[in-house]
Amino acid sequence: MELKQLLSIQIEQLKKFLLSCGYTQKSVDFYSHCWNRLQIYANENGFTSFSAQIGGEFLKSVYEVADFNYPKGSEKKPVRAIRLLEAYVETGKMAGYVKRISDVPEQFSKAYSSYVEKLHFLGQKPKSLKTKKSRIRKFLLYLDEKGISDL
């Protein structure tokens, strides 16, 4: 019983970790659906702790994942959820985690700021604003990588 609680604790700790890394509550909730099913599966099959092997058996049994290295369509998200849990349980962090927000190259910062101000002035909704800012940031990073320094 105590080890089953350990799985619950590990999942709760992972949720907090993901939020601290910038994941949205919506993303964490999405992965939580898979982790809840994992807890039910563990209880039904007498597993007392999480391991990569149990994660694999769970994915095969519940989500019918045939190849973990090349998941198809609807298999991708549960595979990602189990990989996140596996990495966190083994290392206390996510393997290969990279902070998602990147700065705008300095030579484009004034133009970027003007663009964002214009979007605010036009009354863009927060979700639209977030999407447009992300896309323009990626575009400006691409220009910088290609050596373009002037719009």
N, C-alpha and C positions, 0 to 999 in steps of 0.2 A: 504494500500500500504506500509506503514512504517513497519508494522509487517511482511509482506512478506520479506522485506529487512532484518529484524531481523533474519529470518531463514537463509538467505544467509550469513549474518555476522557470525552467529553461526557455520555454516558449514566451512567457511573460517578460523575461529579461531580454530576449531577442526583440520583442515588440518595442520595448523602451529604447533599445539600442538603435533600431531602424529609425525611430522618430528622431533621435538625437543626431542621426546622420542626414536628416533632411527628407526622409520619406514622408509622404503625406499620410494622414490617418486613414484615408480611403485606400491607399496601397496596403497598409498594414492590415486593415480589415479584410481586404481581398485575400491576402495570404493566410489570414487567420482561419478562413473557411477550411482550407486544406489542413492546417494544423489541428483544428477541431476534429476533423475526420480521422487524422492520424491518432489522436488520443482515444477515440472510440475504437479504432482498429487495434491499438495496443491493448486496451482493456479486454476486448473480445478474444484476442489471441494470446493473452497471458504474458505479453512483453512487459518487462519491468523498467527498462531504460531505452533511450534512443541510441541507435548506431546506424552507420551508413548501410549496413546489411538490412536492418529492419526498414529503413527508409526505402530501399530498393524493392523489398518485398511488398511494402505498402503500395508503392506506385504501380507495380505489376498487378497486384490484386484489385485495388480499388479503381485506379485510373487506366488500367490495361496498357501501360507504357511498355513498349517492346524494346526500344533502344534509348537509353538515358542520354547518350551523347548526341543523338539527333532526334529530339522529340518533335512530334508533328502537331500542328495546330493547337488543339485544346489540351495537349499534353504539356506544352511549354510552361504554363503557369504553375501547375502542381510540381513539376520537376524543379522549377526555380525556387518554390517555397521550401521543398525538402533540401535543396542544396544550400539555401540560406541557413536553415536550421543546422544542417550538418557542419558547415563551416563555423558557425557560431559555437556549437557544442564543442568542437575540436580545438578552436583557437581563441574563442572569446571575442571574435570580430568577424568581419566578412572578408573573405579572400579577395584581393584585388579591388577593394573599395576605393573609388575615386570620387572626390567631392564633385557634385554635378554642376554647381554654378561656376562659371568662368568669367573673368573680367573681360571687358571690351578693350581691344588694343588702344593704347594711349592716343595714337594719331587719329582715331575715329571717335574718341570719347565725347567731343563737343557735338558732333553730328548726331551721335546716338542719344545724347541728353536732349537735344532739340527735338528729335523724333519722338521720344517718350513724352516730352512736354506737350507736343501736338496731339498725341493720342489721348492724354489726359484732358486736354482742352476740348477734344471732340466727344468726350464722354464715353470712351470705350469701357465696356464691362470688364471687371477684374480678370475673368478667365481669358477674354480676348486679348487684353493687355499683356497678360503673362505669356500667352502663346506668341504674340507678335514680338515681344521683347526677346524671347528665347530664339526665335528664328533669325531676327536681325543680328543678334549677338553671334550666332553660328556663322552667318554670312560674313560678318566683319572679321571673325577669326580666320575664316577661309581666305579672305582677301589678304590678311596679314601673312598667312602661311605662304601665299603665292608671291609675296614681296611687293604687293600693291600698297602704297602708303597714302594715296590721295583718292578721294571719291570723285 
